């Protein structure tokens, strides 16, 4: 899994290097990662690699025009962002960030963060949304964390018997 924050930072760094600032930078990011406020899905929400490729190809003229406006490029100047994204981000994103990948790892609609506290926070928010609760009491929060710990323990047990979302690495397959 690729960390959402790190991929987003890489893309922002490239956009900044091209002198593409907000609000146009935000439009690029929303097209890639979606927009929770507007409930719009992005490339990472594609249902398959083929769907991702089709959506990405449809963004070619949009992104090139947006970049030309942001950078005030002439008709002779070649935009760079689409080629950068296609070459440096797209394949990794398909392997590690698509909705199908996130669901298969138990993240559902959430993104992966390799900062453990952020990742656990995302899982807690996911569980809280599933329960459709408002504010939580301390007792509710503790129960939620206990439930997540139990789920993780079950997933470890299931990995040993070759079921569930995780697999043992080769050196431990004999367990």
C-alpha positions as CSV (number, residue, x, y, z in Angstrom):
1,X,0.0,0.0,0.0
2,X,1.2,3.5,-0.8
3,X,0.7,6.2,1.8
4,X,-1.9,8.7,0.7
5,X,0.0,11.6,2.3
6,X,3.3,10.7,0.6
7,X,1.8,10.3,-2.8
8,X,-0.2,13.5,-2.4
9,X,2.9,15.3,-1.3
10,X,4.9,14.0,-4.3
11,X,2.2,15.3,-6.7
12,X,2.0,18.7,-4.9
13,X,5.8,19.0,-5.1
14,X,5.6,18.4,-8.9
15,X,2.7,20.9,-9.3
16,X,4.6,23.5,-7.3
17,X,7.7,22.9,-9.4
18,X,5.6,23.7,-12.4
19,X,4.3,26.9,-10.6
20,X,0.8,25.5,-10.5
21,X,-0.8,26.9,-7.4
22,X,-4.3,26.8,-5.8
23,X,-7.1,26.8,-6.9
24,X,-5.9,25.0,-10.0
25,X,-3.6,22.7,-8.0
26,X,-6.6,21.7,-5.9
27,X,-8.5,20.8,-9.1
28,X,-5.7,18.4,-10.2
29,X,-5.7,16.8,-6.7
30,X,-9.5,16.5,-6.6
31,X,-9.4,14.8,-10.0
32,X,-6.9,12.3,-8.7
33,X,-8.0,11.7,-5.1
34,X,-11.6,12.9,-5.2
35,X,-13.3,15.5,-3.1
36,X,-15.1,14.5,0.1
37,X,-17.0,17.8,0.4
38,X,-18.5,17.5,-3.1
39,X,-18.7,13.7,-2.8
40,X,-16.8,13.4,-6.1
41,X,-14.7,10.4,-6.8
42,X,-11.2,10.6,-8.3
43,X,-8.9,8.3,-10.3
44,X,-8.1,6.3,-7.1
45,X,-11.8,5.3,-7.0
46,X,-11.7,3.5,-10.3
47,X,-13.2,0.0,-10.2
48,X,-10.4,-1.6,-12.2
49,X,-7.0,-0.9,-13.8
50,X,-8.8,-0.6,-17.2
51,X,-11.3,1.9,-15.7
52,X,-8.4,3.9,-14.2
53,X,-6.7,4.0,-17.7
54,X,-9.8,5.2,-19.4
55,X,-10.4,7.9,-16.8
56,X,-6.8,8.9,-16.9
57,X,-6.9,9.2,-20.7
58,X,-10.0,11.4,-20.5
59,X,-8.0,13.7,-18.2
60,X,-5.3,14.3,-20.8
61,X,-7.0,17.3,-22.6
62,X,-8.4,18.6,-19.3
63,X,-5.0,18.6,-17.4
64,X,-3.1,19.9,-20.4
65,X,-5.4,22.9,-20.8
66,X,-5.5,23.5,-17.1
67,X,-1.6,23.5,-17.0
68,X,-1.4,25.8,-20.0
69,X,-3.7,28.3,-18.2
70,X,-1.8,28.0,-14.9
71,X,1.6,28.3,-16.4
72,X,0.6,30.8,-19.1
73,X,2.1,28.4,-21.8
74,X,2.0,29.3,-25.4
75,X,0.6,26.9,-28.0
76,X,4.1,25.8,-28.8
77,X,5.0,24.9,-25.2
78,X,4.3,21.3,-24.1
79,X,2.6,20.7,-20.7
80,X,4.4,18.4,-18.4
81,X,2.1,17.2,-15.7
82,X,0.2,14.5,-17.5
83,X,3.4,12.8,-18.7
84,X,4.9,13.0,-15.2
85,X,1.8,11.5,-13.7
86,X,1.5,8.7,-16.3
87,X,5.2,7.9,-16.0
88,X,5.8,8.3,-12.3
89,X,2.6,7.8,-10.4
90,X,-0.1,6.0,-12.4
91,X,1.2,2.4,-12.3
92,X,2.0,2.5,-8.6
93,X,-1.4,4.0,-7.9
94,X,-3.1,1.2,-9.7
95,X,-1.2,-1.4,-7.8
96,X,-1.5,0.1,-4.3
97,X,-4.2,2.7,-4.0
98,X,-7.3,1.8,-6.1
99,X,-10.6,1.4,-4.3
100,X,-10.5,-2.4,-5.0
101,X,-7.0,-2.6,-3.4
102,X,-8.1,-0.6,-0.4
103,X,-11.2,-2.8,0.1
104,X,-9.2,-6.0,-0.2
105,X,-7.0,-4.8,2.6
106,X,-9.9,-3.9,4.9
107,X,-9.6,-0.1,4.5
108,X,-12.9,0.0,2.6
109,X,-13.2,3.6,1.2
110,X,-10.4,5.0,3.4
111,X,-6.8,5.6,2.3
112,X,-3.7,4.1,3.8
113,X,-1.4,6.2,5.9
114,X,1.9,4.7,7.0
115,X,1.9,6.9,10.0
116,X,0.4,4.3,12.4
117,X,-1.5,6.8,14.5
118,X,-3.1,8.3,11.4
119,X,-3.9,4.9,10.0
120,X,-5.6,3.8,13.2
121,X,-7.4,7.2,13.3
122,X,-8.7,6.5,9.8
123,X,-10.0,3.1,10.9
124,X,-11.6,4.5,14.0
125,X,-13.4,7.1,11.8
126,X,-14.5,4.4,9.4
127,X,-16.0,2.3,12.3
128,X,-17.6,5.4,13.7
129,X,-19.2,6.2,10.3
130,X,-20.4,2.6,10.0
131,X,-22.2,2.9,13.4
132,X,-23.6,6.3,12.3
133,X,-22.9,7.8,15.6
134,X,-22.4,11.4,16.5
135,X,-20.1,12.2,19.4
136,X,-18.6,9.4,21.3
137,X,-18.3,8.8,25.0
138,X,-15.0,7.5,26.4
139,X,-16.7,4.2,26.9
140,X,-17.8,4.0,23.3
141,X,-14.4,5.0,22.1
142,X,-12.7,2.3,24.2
143,X,-15.2,-0.3,23.0
144,X,-14.5,0.7,19.4
145,X,-10.7,0.4,19.9
146,X,-11.2,-3.0,21.6
147,X,-13.3,-4.1,18.6
148,X,-10.5,-3.1,16.2
149,X,-7.9,-4.9,18.3
150,X,-10.0,-8.0,18.2
151,X,-10.4,-7.7,14.4
152,X,-6.7,-7.4,14.0
153,X,-6.1,-10.5,16.2
154,X,-8.7,-12.5,14.2
155,X,-6.9,-11.4,11.0
156,X,-3.6,-12.7,12.4
157,X,-5.2,-16.0,13.3
158,X,-6.9,-16.2,9.8
159,X,-3.5,-15.5,8.1
160,X,-2.1,-18.6,9.8
161,X,-4.8,-20.8,8.3
162,X,-4.5,-19.0,4.9
163,X,-7.8,-17.1,5.1
164,X,-8.7,-13.5,5.4
165,X,-7.0,-10.3,4.1
166,X,-3.4,-11.1,5.1
167,X,-0.9,-13.9,4.2
168,X,2.1,-15.1,6.0
169,X,5.5,-14.4,4.4
170,X,7.3,-17.5,3.1
171,X,9.6,-17.9,6.1
172,X,6.5,-18.4,8.4
173,X,4.3,-20.5,6.0
174,X,5.1,-23.6,8.0
175,X,3.1,-22.4,11.0
